[in-house]
Amino acid sequence: MHSFCKTFFRGAALAGLVAGLLASAGTASAATSGKATVQQAPAAKAQGEYAGQDTCLGCHEDKAAAVKDGPHARAFNPNSPAATAGCESCHGAGKAHAEAGGDKSLIKGISKLPVNQSSELCTSCHDRKKHALWAGSQHDQRNVGCTSCHSVHAAKGAPQLKAKSEPELCASCHKAIVNKQSRFNHMPVRESKLGCSSCHNVHGSTNMKLLKAGTTVDESCTSCHSEKRGPYLWEHAPVADACVTCHDPHGSNNDRMLVAKAPFLCQRCHVTARHPPTVYDSYALKNSSAANRISGRSCLVCHQLIHGSNSPNGKAFLR
Amino acid sequence: MRNRLMIVTAALLLASATLAPVQASAQSQEQPAASAAASTKGIFDVGFRGTSVTGDEARYERYSDLQNGANINLSFRKQTDTYLFGADAQNVGYRDQQYSALYKSGKVNFSFLYDSIPLNYGYNTSTPWVESGKGKWTLDTAARTAVQNKQAGILGIATTAAQAAQASIYRALAKPFNLTQKRDSLGFDVTYNATSELGITAAVLSTAKTGYQPWGASFAFSYANELPLPLDHRTNDISLAAEWANQKGMFRVAWEGSWFKNQIQSLEWDNPVRITDFSNGREPLLGPYDPSGYSNGNGPAFGRQSTFPDSNQNTVSFLALVKLAKRTVINGAFSVVDNTQNDTLIPWTSNSVINQPVVWAAFPELAKLERATAEAKVRGVNGQVNFSSRPTNKVGISAKYRHNTHANISRPFNAVEYVRFDAVPEETGSESEGHDIVRDTVDASVSFSLMPLSTLRVGYGYDNVNRTGRAHSDMRDNIFRVTLDTTGNPYLVLRVGYEMNKRKGFGFSEMALEEGGAQPGLRFYDEAERDRNRANLLFTLMPTSTVDITASVAYGKDAYKGPGLEFGLLDANTTSYNVGINFTPTDQVAFGANFGRENFSSLQKSRAASPPPSPQFSDPTRDWTLDNDEKVNNVDVYLDLMNLISKTDIKFGYVFSDSDNAYVHGGPWVATLRATLDATGQPTSQALPNVTNSWQQLRAELRVHASAKVGFGLEYRYEKLDVSDYATINLPGTDQPRIDYLGAITTGYGNRPYKGSTGFARIFYFF
């Protein structure tokens, strides 16, 4: 009961304060929205070959409803369609299309365009920040374009995704990878703490495998796991090369998301003399102190500093 | 209690007082669309959660906090013609709480995030060590004395099966504790859009990790220990960037700084089998330490190891893009990374028997450290250039060059002598060695859209990696790719791909292997010669707009080969199949089901032998293999009924994942061991049982919209994990952890089953 009271009061107080803050923001915006009304950017008007947004909405009001809360409707962003030519920013000049009674051949239907053409259209604006390296990226090369994943008018999840969540969307092609979030040891993706874009920039990146941080696998992983970054006095060679030599970042049925269970993973490389190449099986597990090499943390119960050691005695990562 | 009541009352009054003006202002905003485009939306969700778990409760929670209590979530968005403001709060007040806010306007974008992620290892773990200070763990003095003196009836750490039948003295001394850690991240970023083309961004992220994690801390081969490592470290990241972009191109320059600071840079812990540093009174090399102390436990009274060192990383980067004619784009990036670590080094050893002149006379390097700090430094230089062009609608060309240099410029540390396990000084004949890695990658592909809606692409890649300190100085991969993608067809999506990768090694050094005591026929699989073949096929059929059927299959085979290869990983194969259906007959009904099956297999080879000059080292009858074969099944099913019953949303979801992992030893040496009986008549090699697990989760959610503003919800989640892992040691006949099994005192952390249910009842307020 004590912990319930504590949690409830803490949460209620915090939620009340947050609601108050938000309401204050709402009140302030209500006060300023009058000014905003005066300063509102005018809706795209008919001009030349452009029909104007009001003309478009005369037939396609449902499309506007889907867009109005999204980034394309943010008139305060001078680069957005709402601040420029409205619907015709993307679909092209529509006067001829409107005057012809809606002739589809006289307007750009984005979903009907070849994938690379629709992507060229989107990247005519989305050509900076995380979209800067789109051209020639892995998805672009495989004809997975903007409209393969995003929908401006019928988004189901943020940001403008065709599915409710990133894993659900990515699973449409990368099902085997997404299935790994259900593995026994996994990153907190199914707990909604991470998503695919936490590590990957699917639009193109400076790193391999579309990793968004750094320029090597290690730089990407240690951008969060910085305690492993080092550099250490004593390095473990495969660690300096790539974390994925030993770990499966998407999920694994082995402890610590290893690609194989210890000691067998270690024994793939440590074929020397004495205990590293010893056969560790049920006999060792049940009959001698060698059980400590096959149970629990296995090799790492002694060689704990496996990512590198800063101890003068760290040659074998024991200290 | 009274203070709490006042705080809650004040908060509620504040909320209710301000809700009224929001509603009033919302009403005043209901004007014709042409003059007011403001949109305000939000959900305030408050309710109660109850959880019940049998078995491993920590594993059930893992990355979340599901304890009983109130549950509060909030989401708010307000968009006008001049700005967007949003705020979210989830799991308010719990260990997995998250808060975020964003503000966007024409000139300024701002975002804020505070996120907590727990990692729960075990709630039924225990340890006989007591935390006596930061990074210091002590044991009961009387127990250690009794163990060292081999007092009759007292067991410290079991080393034989007979000893393992009795309890260690430390079992009764172990105190239960929650083995958990938490990551807290706090971040802000601001972008100032000076013009429509120029933006300047500043971001700060501070991430702290606290709590404990399981950690090895041992003194000898037969006397291993697992402790809770206390965690108290923080990483502060700051970045500044300026980006300019227009219709022709873009340019970005950025600096990122990252500082990792660890408050606990060493771990000291008592030895459970010694209360004094062992001394036999003899002179080196026969004493005063026990030359076999690293094996028989005659070592120090306590140990000390380094943990994570403080480090700094600075990166300066440039990114540029230019758009040319014929749908041609060239982009490139360049960065320089400077990574330094200069922590104070811990002494050679904590062992007073070794820290004395008589030992230093035989091991002079151990009298003092060569230097006081690490002086570790790595510099990275990275660059890439990409060329992409579509000169016609039928043909596309792309090419890429990437360069990565990882130069370890740390000053080598002289460790020709060192102390193993704080127990025994030894000659190693070596110094520390940093590994340099230089990688150059070239990739080119051409695509042909010769058939309607289909694109055939062929590509070639060349990857050249130079490494120091490895068996090969140079590895070169030649990669050939072909893909076929059919897109834009309203009924069918087909994607097929095949990749062949041949890796060759150059500059092989058998001496590098010998220096490490390795078999000359060993090849490290991350740099071994290898043939890799991968193929995949994805097929989606959409006979109508309401149905899609997807099937995919993927195959991968890595075969390790090359002159002289005899040991190590020999091959690794993966196969996966997935088939699924999604059916959306109306806007109110959605159903989907997917089944996936994966097989992973690998074969590795080794030789159990004593070092040269023993003839065992080159005796092939001592070879053995390990065949690892894993089979995994995945099922997921969902059913959404949205407003099929008036004002009611119902959702069901079910996920299943299992694994059957077999480890099969073979080869002549295993045959020999299985034919050899020990004193009790057991064969000295016995097969391992498979490691299996089976996880399933069922979710059901009901939401009733009583009105446009108010709704009620019920949610139920059931999870079941069955797991069988020989490496998890329990007290006989129970699911309770055993901390005192053969060869170790541990925390008892392991993989254990659970059944858990969590229910939510909530009220929603929509605004």
Contacts between the chains, C-beta under 8 A, distances in Angstrom:
chain1	res1	chain2	res2	distance
A	3	B	67	7.0
A	3	B	68	7.9
A	3	B	69	6.8
A	4	B	68	6.3
A	4	B	69	4.8
A	4	B	70	7.4
A	5	B	1	8.0
A	5	B	4	7.3
A	7	B	67	7.6
A	7	B	69	4.0
A	7	B	70	5.9
A	7	B	93	5.1
A	7	B	94	7.1
A	8	B	69	6.1
A	8	B	70	4.0
A	9	B	4	4.5
A	9	B	7	6.9
A	9	B	8	5.4
A	10	B	92	7.7
A	10	B	93	4.3
A	11	B	69	7.9
A	11	B	70	5.1
A	11	B	71	7.8
A	11	B	72	4.5
A	11	B	92	4.3
A	11	B	93	3.9
A	12	B	8	5.1
A	12	B	11	6.3
A	12	B	12	7.1
A	12	B	46	7.9
A	12	B	70	7.0
A	12	B	72	7.2
A	13	B	7	4.9
A	13	B	8	5.6
A	13	B	10	8.0
A	13	B	11	4.5
A	14	B	11	7.7
A	14	B	72	7.6
A	14	B	89	7.5
A	14	B	92	5.3
A	14	B	93	6.5
A	15	B	11	7.4
A	15	B	15	7.6
A	15	B	44	7.4
A	15	B	46	6.9
A	15	B	72	4.7
A	15	B	74	6.2
A	15	B	89	7.0
A	15	B	92	5.7
A	16	B	8	7.3
A	16	B	10	7.7
A	16	B	11	2.7
A	16	B	12	5.2
A	16	B	14	5.8
A	16	B	15	4.4
A	17	B	11	5.5
A	17	B	14	6.9
A	17	B	15	8.0
A	18	B	74	5.9
A	18	B	87	6.9
A	18	B	89	5.7
A	19	B	14	7.8
A	19	B	15	4.1
A	19	B	18	7.3
A	19	B	19	7.2
A	19	B	44	6.5
A	19	B	74	7.0
A	20	B	11	7.3
A	20	B	14	4.0
A	20	B	15	5.3
A	20	B	17	7.9
A	20	B	18	5.2
A	21	B	87	7.7
A	22	B	42	7.3
A	22	B	74	7.9
A	22	B	76	4.8
A	22	B	87	5.8
A	23	B	15	7.0
A	23	B	18	3.3
A	23	B	19	5.7
A	23	B	21	7.0
A	23	B	22	4.7
A	24	B	18	6.0
A	25	B	78	6.9
A	25	B	85	5.8
A	26	B	18	7.9
A	26	B	21	7.8
A	26	B	22	4.3
A	26	B	25	6.4
A	26	B	26	7.7
A	26	B	40	6.4
A	26	B	78	6.2
A	27	B	18	6.7
A	27	B	21	4.9
A	27	B	22	6.3
A	27	B	25	6.0
A	29	B	25	7.9
A	29	B	38	7.2
A	29	B	78	5.8
A	29	B	80	6.1
A	29	B	83	7.6
A	29	B	85	7.3
A	30	B	21	7.5
A	30	B	22	7.4
A	30	B	25	2.9
A	30	B	26	7.5
A	30	B	28	6.7
A	30	B	29	6.6
A	31	B	25	7.7
A	32	B	80	7.9
A	32	B	82	7.5
A	33	B	25	7.8
A	33	B	29	6.1
A	33	B	36	6.6
A	33	B	38	5.1
A	33	B	80	5.5
A	36	B	36	7.9
A	36	B	38	7.3
A	36	B	80	4.9
A	36	B	81	4.9
A	36	B	82	4.8
A	37	B	31	7.5
A	37	B	35	5.2
A	37	B	36	5.3
A	37	B	81	7.7
A	39	B	81	7.3
A	39	B	82	7.0
A	40	B	35	7.2
A	40	B	36	7.9
A	40	B	37	6.7
A	40	B	81	4.4
A	41	B	81	6.4
A	43	B	34	7.2
A	68	B	37	7.4
A	68	B	39	6.5
A	69	B	39	5.5
A	69	B	41	7.1
A	69	B	77	7.2
A	69	B	79	6.2
A	73	B	37	7.7
A	73	B	79	7.7
A	74	B	79	6.9
A	74	B	84	6.2
A	74	B	104	7.0
A	75	B	37	7.1
A	75	B	81	4.8
A	76	B	80	7.8
A	76	B	81	6.2
A	76	B	82	4.8
A	76	B	83	5.9
A	76	B	84	7.7
A	76	B	104	7.5
A	76	B	105	5.2
A	76	B	106	4.2
A	77	B	104	7.4
A	77	B	106	6.1
A	78	B	106	6.0
A	78	B	196	4.7
A	79	B	196	5.8
A	114	B	393	7.5
A	114	B	449	7.9
A	114	B	453	7.9
A	114	B	488	6.0
A	115	B	487	5.3
A	115	B	488	6.3
A	116	B	390	6.4
A	116	B	396	7.3
A	120	B	327	6.4
A	124	B	247	7.2
A	127	B	245	6.3
A	127	B	250	6.3
A	127	B	321	6.9
A	127	B	323	7.7
A	128	B	199	7.8
A	128	B	243	6.0
A	128	B	245	4.0
A	128	B	250	5.0
A	128	B	252	7.9
A	129	B	243	6.7
A	132	B	245	7.8
A	132	B	250	5.7
A	132	B	252	7.1
A	132	B	319	6.1
A	132	B	321	5.4
A	132	B	331	6.5
A	133	B	319	7.7
A	133	B	321	7.5
A	133	B	331	5.5
A	133	B	333	7.6
A	133	B	386	6.9
A	135	B	321	7.8
A	135	B	329	3.6
A	135	B	331	6.6
A	135	B	386	7.1
A	135	B	388	4.1
A	136	B	329	6.9
A	136	B	331	7.7
A	136	B	386	4.6
A	136	B	387	6.9
A	136	B	388	3.1
A	136	B	398	4.1
A	136	B	399	7.9
A	136	B	400	6.7
A	137	B	386	8.0
A	140	B	388	7.2
A	141	B	396	7.8
A	141	B	398	5.9
A	141	B	445	6.3
A	141	B	447	7.0
A	141	B	457	6.4
A	141	B	459	8.0
A	142	B	457	7.5
A	142	B	483	6.3
A	142	B	485	5.6
A	142	B	495	7.0
A	143	B	455	5.4
A	143	B	485	4.6
A	143	B	487	4.9
A	144	B	487	7.9
A	148	B	487	7.4
A	172	B	540	7.6
A	172	B	550	7.2
A	173	B	495	7.2
A	173	B	538	6.0
A	175	B	550	7.6
A	175	B	552	6.0
A	175	B	578	4.5
A	175	B	580	7.4
A	175	B	594	6.9
A	175	B	596	6.3
A	176	B	552	7.4
A	176	B	554	6.1
A	176	B	576	4.3
A	176	B	578	6.4
A	176	B	596	6.6
A	176	B	598	6.4
A	179	B	578	7.6
A	179	B	596	5.3
A	179	B	598	7.6
A	179	B	632	7.9
A	179	B	634	4.4
A	179	B	657	7.0
A	182	B	634	6.2
A	182	B	636	7.9
A	182	B	655	5.8
A	182	B	656	8.0
A	182	B	657	3.7
A	182	B	695	6.6
A	183	B	632	7.9
A	183	B	657	6.4
A	183	B	659	7.5
A	184	B	659	6.8
A	184	B	693	5.0
A	184	B	695	6.8
A	184	B	721	8.0
A	184	B	723	7.2
A	184	B	751	7.2
A	188	B	62	7.8
A	188	B	63	3.9
A	188	B	117	6.0
A	191	B	62	7.3
A	191	B	63	4.4
A	191	B	64	5.3
A	191	B	96	7.5
A	193	B	63	5.9
A	193	B	96	7.3
A	193	B	98	8.0
A	193	B	115	7.2
A	193	B	117	5.0
A	206	B	317	7.8
A	206	B	319	7.3
A	206	B	333	4.5
A	206	B	335	7.3
A	206	B	382	7.3
A	206	B	384	6.1
A	208	B	402	7.8
A	214	B	315	7.9
A	214	B	337	7.8
A	215	B	333	7.8
A	215	B	335	6.1
A	215	B	337	7.7
A	215	B	380	7.2
A	215	B	382	3.8
A	215	B	384	7.8
A	215	B	404	5.9
A	216	B	380	7.5
A	216	B	382	7.5
A	216	B	404	5.7
A	216	B	406	7.0
A	219	B	337	7.1
A	219	B	380	7.6
A	223	B	258	7.8
A	224	B	207	7.4
A	226	B	207	7.8
A	226	B	235	4.4
A	226	B	258	6.5
A	226	B	260	4.5
A	226	B	311	7.3
A	226	B	313	8.0
A	227	B	209	7.4
A	227	B	233	6.0
A	227	B	260	6.5
A	227	B	262	6.9
A	227	B	308	3.9
A	228	B	308	7.6
A	229	B	260	6.4
A	229	B	311	5.4
A	229	B	313	6.7
A	229	B	339	6.9
A	230	B	309	7.3
A	230	B	311	6.5
A	230	B	339	7.5
A	230	B	341	6.1
A	230	B	376	6.8
A	230	B	378	7.6
A	231	B	311	7.4
A	231	B	339	6.0
A	231	B	340	7.9
A	231	B	341	5.5
A	231	B	376	4.2
A	231	B	377	6.7
A	231	B	378	4.6
A	231	B	408	6.4
A	231	B	410	6.0
A	231	B	434	7.0
A	232	B	309	6.9
A	232	B	341	7.2
A	232	B	374	7.7
A	232	B	376	6.4
A	233	B	345	7.3
A	233	B	374	5.0
A	233	B	376	6.1
A	233	B	410	7.5
A	233	B	413	5.5
A	233	B	432	5.6
A	234	B	413	7.9
A	234	B	432	5.4
A	235	B	408	7.2
A	235	B	432	7.8
A	235	B	433	7.4
A	235	B	434	6.0
A	235	B	435	5.7
A	237	B	435	5.4
A	237	B	467	8.0
A	237	B	469	6.3
A	237	B	470	6.1
A	237	B	524	7.8
A	238	B	524	7.4
A	238	B	526	5.2
A	240	B	406	6.8
A	240	B	408	7.4
A	240	B	434	7.9
A	240	B	435	4.6
A	240	B	437	6.7
A	241	B	435	7.5
A	241	B	437	6.2
A	241	B	467	7.4
A	241	B	526	6.1
A	242	B	526	7.2
A	245	B	525	7.9
A	245	B	526	4.5
A	253	B	630	6.8
A	253	B	632	7.1
A	253	B	659	4.1
A	253	B	661	6.2
A	253	B	691	7.6
A	253	B	693	6.3
A	254	B	661	7.9
A	255	B	727	7.9
A	255	B	751	7.4
A	260	B	602	6.7
A	260	B	628	6.2
A	261	B	628	7.8
A	261	B	661	7.3
A	261	B	663	7.2
A	261	B	691	6.9
A	261	B	727	7.5
A	264	B	604	7.0
A	264	B	626	5.5
A	264	B	628	6.4
A	264	B	663	6.5
A	267	B	604	6.7
A	267	B	606	5.7
A	267	B	626	7.2
A	268	B	525	5.8
A	268	B	568	5.7
A	268	B	569	4.5
A	268	B	604	5.0
A	269	B	522	7.4
A	269	B	524	5.0
A	269	B	525	6.9
A	269	B	568	6.3
A	270	B	518	7.6
A	271	B	518	5.9
A	271	B	519	4.8
A	271	B	522	4.5
A	271	B	567	4.3
A	271	B	568	6.2
A	271	B	605	8.0
A	271	B	606	4.8
A	271	B	607	6.5
A	272	B	516	6.8
A	272	B	517	4.3
A	272	B	518	5.1
A	272	B	519	7.0
A	272	B	611	7.6
A	273	B	517	5.9
A	273	B	609	5.4
A	273	B	610	5.6
A	273	B	611	3.7
A	273	B	612	7.8
A	273	B	614	7.8
A	273	B	616	8.0
A	273	B	617	6.2
A	274	B	610	6.7
A	274	B	611	6.8
A	275	B	221	6.8
A	277	B	606	4.2
A	277	B	607	5.9
A	277	B	608	5.1
A	277	B	609	7.0
A	278	B	608	5.5
A	279	B	608	5.9
A	279	B	624	5.6
A	279	B	665	5.9
A	279	B	669	6.7
A	279	B	670	6.1
A	279	B	673	6.4
A	279	B	685	5.9
A	281	B	663	7.9
A	281	B	665	5.6
A	281	B	685	5.7
A	281	B	686	5.9
A	281	B	687	6.6
A	281	B	688	5.2
A	282	B	686	3.9
A	282	B	687	6.2
A	282	B	688	5.3
A	282	B	689	7.3
A	282	B	726	7.2
A	283	B	673	7.5
A	283	B	682	6.7
A	283	B	683	7.0
A	283	B	684	5.5
A	283	B	685	5.5
A	283	B	686	4.5
A	285	B	688	7.6
A	285	B	726	6.2
A	285	B	742	7.9
A	286	B	161	6.2
A	286	B	686	7.7
A	286	B	742	7.8
A	287	B	160	7.6
A	287	B	161	4.9
A	287	B	678	7.2
A	287	B	682	7.2
A	287	B	742	7.9
A	288	B	159	6.9
A	288	B	160	6.7
A	288	B	161	7.5
A	288	B	742	6.7
A	288	B	743	7.4
A	289	B	157	7.7
A	289	B	158	7.6
A	289	B	159	4.1
A	289	B	160	7.8
A	289	B	221	7.1
A	289	B	222	3.7
A	289	B	223	7.5
A	289	B	742	5.6
A	289	B	743	3.3
A	290	B	742	8.0
A	290	B	743	6.8
A	291	B	741	6.4
A	291	B	742	3.7
A	291	B	743	5.1
A	291	B	744	7.7
A	292	B	222	7.5
A	292	B	224	4.2
A	292	B	742	6.7
A	292	B	743	3.4
A	292	B	744	4.3
A	293	B	743	7.8
A	294	B	726	7.8
A	294	B	727	6.5
A	295	B	726	7.5
A	295	B	727	4.8
A	295	B	728	7.7
A	295	B	729	5.5
A	295	B	741	6.4
A	295	B	742	7.7
A	295	B	744	7.6
A	296	B	226	6.2
A	296	B	727	6.2
A	296	B	728	7.9
A	296	B	729	6.9
A	296	B	741	8.0
A	296	B	744	6.6
A	296	B	746	5.3
A	296	B	749	7.6
A	296	B	750	7.0
A	297	B	214	6.7
A	297	B	216	5.3
A	297	B	226	6.0
A	297	B	746	7.7
A	298	B	727	7.0
A	300	B	216	5.3
A	301	B	216	4.0
A	301	B	218	5.9
A	301	B	224	4.3
A	301	B	225	7.4
A	301	B	226	5.8
A	301	B	744	6.2
A	301	B	746	7.6
A	302	B	216	6.0
A	302	B	218	4.4
A	302	B	221	7.6
A	302	B	224	5.8
A	302	B	421	7.9
A	303	B	216	7.3
A	304	B	215	5.9
A	304	B	216	3.6
A	304	B	217	6.7
A	304	B	218	7.9
A	304	B	305	7.3
A	305	B	305	6.9
A	305	B	306	7.1
A	309	B	305	7.9
A	309	B	306	6.1
A	310	B	306	4.2
A	310	B	309	4.4
A	310	B	341	7.4
A	310	B	343	5.9
A	310	B	345	7.0
A	310	B	374	5.7
A	310	B	376	7.8
A	311	B	305	5.9
A	311	B	306	4.1
A	311	B	345	7.2
A	311	B	346	5.7
A	312	B	345	5.6
A	312	B	346	7.2
A	312	B	347	7.6
A	312	B	348	5.5
A	312	B	369	5.9
A	312	B	413	6.9
A	312	B	415	6.3
A	312	B	418	6.7
A	313	B	348	6.5
A	313	B	349	7.1
A	313	B	415	7.6
A	313	B	418	4.8
A	313	B	419	5.3
A	313	B	420	7.3
A	313	B	422	7.7
A	314	B	306	6.9
A	315	B	415	5.8
A	315	B	418	5.9
A	315	B	428	6.0
A	315	B	430	7.1
A	315	B	432	7.7
A	316	B	420	7.4
A	318	B	218	7.4
A	318	B	305	7.7
A	318	B	420	6.7
A	318	B	421	5.9
A	319	B	303	7.5
A	319	B	304	7.3
A	319	B	305	4.3
A	319	B	306	6.8
A	319	B	346	8.0
A	319	B	421	7.7
A	319	B	422	7.1
